[in-house]
Amino acid sequence: MLNALLGRPVVPNVHLMSILIAIRGILPPCGGTEMRTILSYCQGLPERTFGSGEVLLVEKEKQGILYILIEGEIEVLKGDFQITTASEPGAIFGEMSILLDIPHTATVRTLTPSRMHVVERAAEFLQSQTDITYQLAQLLAQRLYSVTTYLVDLKKQFEDRQDHLGMVDEVLETLVHQQVEECSPGSDRDPNTTI
């Protein structure tokens, strides 16, 4: 998709992974107040306990389920690459798939025994629970702000480069200004639209 947006070759995986590692290092620990507030709105939702190593969401599958962490530690994997871990109560998993109506973009697995709120029919839940949806929107906006800030810094550092790092300004422009009406998964490197 990025290649189509920018009309350029796709960044090799090794470079993409190094960028993901760098971004993971600058993102705030996914939460704080928003996560605790989200958890406070979950009182009365069904709870389930998972053992260590259990897969909650599978990359490239669409389940329609939202998970909200009560206690435990979770990892997010893209293929075999660990993108991040989360242990903050109130951390949400599956929100991108629900909000964009696409298959999961990553696998989510427990690292330790974990207790979660489980929301079936999550799209209906988010449409009817405006308080939690607003808190989720704030959390997603914070994540986008952090990534955009990081990309601006990269743009300043590598604006004279002609290799893949020189693409940062175009990626930033695309993220900031494009208003996509429909999200379509896949890319020129992996055109599988069931991602």
N, C-alpha and C positions, 0 to 999 in steps of 0.2 A: 504494500500500500504506500509506504514512504517513497519508494522509487517512482510510483505513478504520480505522487504529489509533487515530487521535486524534479522528475525527469532525469535522475542520476542513478548510477549503479548502487546496489545495496551494500552497506557497510559489512565487511567480513565479520563472521561470528566472533573471532578473537577480539576485535575492536569493540564490538557491541558489548561483550561480556565485561571488558575493562571499564566501559562507560557505566554499565549497570552497577559494578562494584563501587565505583566512585560516587554515583548517585546514592546508593544505599548508605554510604558513609556520611552524606550531608543531610539526608532527610531526617526530620525530627522523629523521635521514636513513636511514630504513628499514633498520636493520641493526646494523652493528658486529659484535660477537662472534657473535651468532646466525647472521648471514650467512656469516661465515668458517667457522663450524662446519658449517653446512649444506653449503658447498662442499667441505669435507674429507670428508663422507660420500658425495660424488658420484664419487669416484675409480672409474674403470672404466665409468662410464655413457657412452653414445654422445655424441659431440661433433659439432657442426655449425657451420660458419662462414656468416655472413649478411652481405650487403653493406649499405651505407647505404640507408635508406629501405624496407627489406623489412618487410612486415607479418607478424608472428608469430601473433597472435591477432586475430580479428575480432569486434567488438562484436555481440551478438545471435546469434552462432553458437556451437555446442558442438563442441569438437574432442577433448576427452579427453587433451590433451597438456599437459605441464608443462615450462617452460623455466627453467633455472638459469644465470644470467649468469656467465661466466668472465672475459671482458673485453669492453669496448665501452661504448656508451651507448644507453639505451633510453628511449622516451617512452611514456606512457600517455595515451590520448585518450578522452574521453567526447564522442561526436559529433566536432566539430572543435575542441573545447576541450582544451588540454593540461592534464591534472591534475597530472602530475609527470614527472620524469625520474629515471633510475637509472643509476649507473655502478659501484656497489659490487659486487665479485665475491661471488657467492652470492645475489644478488637473485633472487627467484622470481616467475614470471609464470604465471598460469592457475590458481593455487591456489584462489581463491574458486569458480570454476566447478567444479573437481574436488570440493572439499569439500562444496559445497551442491548439486551435481548440477544446475546451471542453466547456461544459455548465458553466454558471457563478458559482463561488465558494461561492458567498455571494450575499445578496440583497443590493441594493443601493437605498436610499430614501432621498428625500429633507427634511431638518429640517426647512428651511425658504424658502420664495419665492426665486427662483433661475433662473438664465439665463445661458444657456449652448450652446456650439456648439454641433451639433448632426451630427455624421458621419455614414451614412448608408454604407453598403458594406465596412466595416472598414478594412477587410483584404486586399482588393485591394488598399485602400487608403494608408495603412502603407507600402505596397510594392512599391508604386509609389512615396511616399513622404519621401525620404531618410533623409532629414534634421530633420523632426519631429521624425522619427523612431530612428535616432541616439540619439536625446535628450531623448526619452523614454528609450532607452537601458541604457543610463547613469543613469537615475533615478532608473531603476530596479536594476542596478549594485550597486548603493548606498544603496538601501534597503537590498540587499543580504549581502553586506559588514557589515551593521549594525547588522543584525541578526546573522551572523557568528561571529562577534566580541562579541556579547552578549553570544552566545553559548560557546565560548572559555572561557569567564569569568565563566560561570556556570560550565564548565568542571573542571576548577581549584578549584572551591569552593566545588564541590560535587564528586570528583573523587573516594573517598573511600566509597561512599554509594552503597548499594546493591539494593535499591528500584528504582522507576522510575527515580529519579534524576541521578542515576548512568548510565543511558542510554545516557546521553548527549554526551559523547565522541563518541558513535556509531552513533548517529544522525549527529554529526558534520562531522565525517569521510564520511558518506553517502552523505551529502550535498556538501562537498568539492571535493570529488574524483569521484563520479559516473557520468558518461556521459550517460544520458538516451536518447535513440533514439526516444522513443515514450512515451508520457505522458498518463497514464491510471488512470482515477479517481477511487475513491472508496478505501475501506480499509477492513480489516477483521471485524472491528466493524460495518461498514456500507458498505457492498459490492455493493451497488447500483452504477453502473457505469454511471448513468445519473446525477451524482452530478454536 
